[in-house]
Amino acid sequence: MQKVKPVLVILITAMFVIASSFPFTSVAFAATCSGSGCNGLFASSTGCGNSVTNVQTIFPASSRVDLRFSTNCYTLWAKTTNKDSQGRSFYANATLWFPTSPSYYSVSSGGKIAVNQAVVSQQRYSGIANPPGWKACGYVSGSPISGPVGSPCTP
């Protein structure tokens, strides 16, 4: 039994050394939709939100509005974030406008959202990162916002 312990210790140590030599990377989840099959769905629930870039950004009063693009699904959506410097909670709306019918997706918060919380619209397949005529609109307000919002918008 005494001879088994040193061999076991060496074996376990070798396993840890070998395992620690492999780099740890984050796992990217595959999207559950593609093309126009993503239309009207939320990027966060389809995996399209796992690879995102902001195409355009504006900063209306107490807020940030982003036109977001998924690099693996080729979809866009609007995101409005409460950025109030005084820490106040607000109602919010995020509207994505695009040139085909229906011409927009709009989501209003059901209640006030805290600073750094956001509201996002559904996504729409575009095929390219910054298609002409597509824009994100939104803002935050002390009063409920009924959508869609037509201003302020990304250029």
Protein Blocks (a to p, Z undefined) as FASTA:
>chain_A
ZZmmmmmmmmmmmmmmmmmmpccdddddddfbecjllgopafklnopmmpccdfbdcdde
hiacdddddfklopacdddddfbfnlpacddddddddfbdcfbdcdddfbdcdehiacdd
ddddehiabdghiacdddddfbdcddddfbdcdZZ
